[in-house]
Amino acid sequence: MNGVERGLRRLALSDERTVQSVLAEPDPSRRELDPKGQALVRLGALLSIGAATVSLRYTVELAFAAGATEGEIFDVLLVIGPAVGHARLVAAAPRLALALGYDVDDAED
């Protein structure tokens, strides 16, 4: 059994030590994704669950610090769109805009 299978099995079985290890955010250097990829994936997850703007802002800052561009951050929203659907996509857009420092409610298109 490889490490991925072992990890998935332990999580699926709700192994307390494994779950706590994941939730405690262990050393990012032990991840396959680089810090930018980690931040972008986290942003996608937060957008998909309707997280608060403050959580998005923090994660956007992490992504910028890891070298992500504004375009890559916007792409995260575009990529999750088909998976989350119309309502969630439209609801997430203004929160992501605020996290990026834009107030789309005041903008004219």
Sequence and secondary structure as in RCSB ss.txt:
>XXXX:A:sequence
MNGVERGLRRLALSDERTVQSVLAEPDPSRRELDPKGQALVRLGALLSIGAATVSLRYTVELAFAAGATEGEIFD
VLLVIGPAVGHARLVAAAPRLALALGYDVDDAED
>XXXX:A:secstr
  HHHHHHHHHHTT HHHHHHHHT   GGGSSS HHHHHHHHHHHHHHHT  HHHHHHHHHHHHHTT  HHHHHH
HHHHHHHHH HHHHHHHHHHHHHHTT  TTS   
